[in-house]
């Protein structure tokens, strides 16, 4: 099976290198060359892959679909890798030919969390328009990498991701505004917080914005977080004695 990668940004390059350990991988990007072990090809040729991973920003899914649609071959699998699922899958269904298969994927890791290998790390799968045989091919590919596969609907994915990935990135970016520094008397918990800041801020600002904008459940998450902070502040202000809980 020939695997294609469309987009060689930070994640796309990492994903291409990871997949090249177990499969033949070719890639296209408008601004980058392919990493070692990955064949760089034209935009048209990468669209002739058996399985094409779209490694572009959430906000550019529509534009990318319009670009690749004329080149896609019948029966191939087109899989997005976005951190939200409802928006890209709906867009792909509307803008890609009915003759191609569509699969939502979300590798729940990246260049930082996967720098020591991806075995045991989770990948979310949201089958949209794909036959059983093709889905098994993708499952076998991910299994060969040692990934932990979680299958769920696009809506369930976004609902859960809003309170896992979405809140993590929101907290990380918010803490970054405090300009926190390492301390010689820091606790392990504090160091974990600094790690969250570093990991989330290593990603592009556009990813953070897209995570908050295109997941239909993140607004609810932010409102609940804001309400919880206010509730805690009120609770602290209402304490009259040191011993009160």
LOMAR-837726 format. One record per residue (C-alpha): residue in one letter; z, x, y. Coordinates in steps of 0.1 Angstrom, whole numbers, padded with zeros to 4 digits, always signed. Each point is the difference from the previous one (the first is absolute). Layout:
REM residues N
aZXY...
***
This chain:
REM residues 245
x+0000+0000+0000x-0010+0013+0034x+0027-0005+0027x-0008-0001+0036x+0023+0005+0030x-0011-0015+0034x+0020+0017+0027x+0016+0034-0001x+0029-0003+0024x+0035+0012-0010x+0004-0025-0028x-0036-0001-0011x-0001+0038-0005x+0033-0002-0019x-0013-0029-0022x-0033+0018-0007x+0018+0032-0011x+0024-0020-0021x-0027-0020-0018x-0022+0031-0005x+0026+0013-0025x-0010-0027-0025x-0035-0012+0011x-0032+0010+0017x+0004-0008+0037x-0025-0001+0028x+0009-0008+0036x-0015-0008+0034x+0016+0002+0035x-0015+0001+0035x+0022+0027+0012x+0013+0021-0030x-0012+0022-0028x+0012-0007-0036x+0030+0018-0014x-0004+0024-0029x-0012-0015-0032x-0015-0030+0018x-0038-0004+0006x-0009-0009+0036x-0029-0025+0000x-0018-0023+0025x+0013-0034+0010x-0027-0017-0021x+0006+0021-0031x+0038-0005+0000x-0007-0037-0001x-0018+0005-0034x+0033+0009-0016x+0014-0021-0029x+0033-0003+0018x+0002+0005+0038x+0033+0004+0017x+0000-0009+0037x+0025+0024+0017x-0004-0012+0036x+0024-0016+0025x+0010-0036-0004x-0015-0009+0033x-0034+0014-0010x-0005-0018-0033x-0025-0025+0015x-0021+0027+0016x+0000+0021-0032x-0010-0030-0021x-0030-0007+0023x-0011+0037-0003x+0001+0002-0038x-0011-0035-0010x-0038+0008-0001x+0006+0030-0023x+0023-0014-0026x-0013-0003-0036x+0004-0031-0021x+0032-0002-0021x+0017+0030+0016x+0037-0002+0009x+0010+0003+0037x+0037+0006+0004x+0019+0003+0033x+0031+0022+0004x+0016-0017+0030x+0037-0005+0005x-0005-0037+0004x-0020-0022-0023x-0008-0035+0013x-0021+0012+0029x-0022+0026-0017x-0007-0022-0031x-0009-0030+0021x-0023+0022+0021x-0016+0016-0031x-0007-0034-0016x-0017-0011+0032x-0021+0031+0008x-0009+0016-0033x-0027-0013-0024x+0011-0025-0026x-0015+0024-0026x+0027+0026+0003x+0036-0001-0014x+0029+0001+0024x+0035+0014-0007x+0029+0005+0022x+0020+0032-0005x+0029+0015+0019x+0012+0034-0012x+0037-0001+0012x+0000+0036+0009x-0019+0026+0020x-0005+0037+0007x+0038+0004+0007x+0016-0020-0027x-0027+0010-0025x+0000+0037+0008x+0017+0009-0032x-0022-0023-0021x-0004-0037-0004x+0012-0005-0036x+0026-0028+0000x-0009-0012+0035x-0010-0037+0005x-0035-0014+0007x-0004-0037+0009x-0030-0018-0015x-0013-0033+0014x-0030-0012-0021x-0023-0021+0021x-0034-0002-0015x-0002+0022-0031x-0007-0005-0037x+0025+0010-0027x-0020+0030-0012x-0003+0015+0035x+0036-0006+0007x+0010+0018-0032x-0021+0030+0011x+0020+0002+0032x+0033-0004-0019x-0010+0028-0024x-0008+0022+0030x+0033-0006+0016x+0018+0004-0033x-0016+0034-0005x+0016+0011+0033x+0034-0012-0012x+0003-0027+0027x+0023-0030-0004x-0023-0030+0004x+0013-0032+0017x-0023-0030-0001x+0006-0028+0025x-0019-0023+0024x-0010+0011+0035x+0025-0024+0016x+0029+0011-0022x-0009+0036+0007x+0000-0005+0038x+0032-0020-0001x+0018+0028-0020x-0016+0029+0020x+0012-0015+0033x+0035+0006-0012x-0006+0033-0016x-0028+0021+0015x-0002-0020+0033x+0037+0002+0008x+0001+0037-0010x-0027+0009+0024x+0015-0021+0027x+0034+0016-0004x-0015+0035-0002x-0020-0005+0032x+0030-0016+0018x+0024+0029-0010x-0026+0025+0012x+0004-0015+0035x+0036+0013-0001x-0011+0036-0004x+0024+0006-0028x+0007+0036-0009x+0014+0017-0031x+0037+0007+0001x+0021+0027-0017x+0025-0028-0009x-0026-0026-0011x+0006-0022-0030x-0025-0005-0028x-0006-0035+0014x-0009+0014+0034x-0024+0025-0015x-0016-0028-0019x-0006-0018+0033x-0016+0031+0014x-0023+0002-0030x-0010-0036+0006x-0008+0009+0036x-0021+0030-0011x-0019-0019-0027x-0009-0030+0021x-0009+0020+0031x-0022+0023-0020x-0023-0030-0005x-0024-0010+0028x+0012-0024+0027x-0029-0023-0009x+0015-0005-0035x+0033-0011+0015x-0017-0024+0023x-0022-0014-0027x+0029-0004-0024x+0018-0021+0026x-0030-0019+0012x-0019-0009-0031x+0028-0008-0024x+0007-0038+0006x+0037+0005-0009x+0010+0030+0022x+0007-0021+0031x+0025-0019-0020x+0015+0032-0012x+0003+0014+0036x+0016-0032+0012x+0026+0000-0028x+0007+0037+0006x+0005-0006+0037x+0023-0030-0007x+0020+0021-0025x+0006+0028+0026x+0011-0026+0026x+0023-0016-0025x+0016+0033-0009x+0005+0009+0037x+0016-0034+0006x+0022+0006-0030x+0011+0034+0013x+0007-0013+0035x+0022-0028-0015x+0023+0023-0019x+0033+0001+0018x+0019+0024-0021x-0009+0032-0018x+0011-0013-0034x-0020-0032+0002x-0031-0003-0022
***
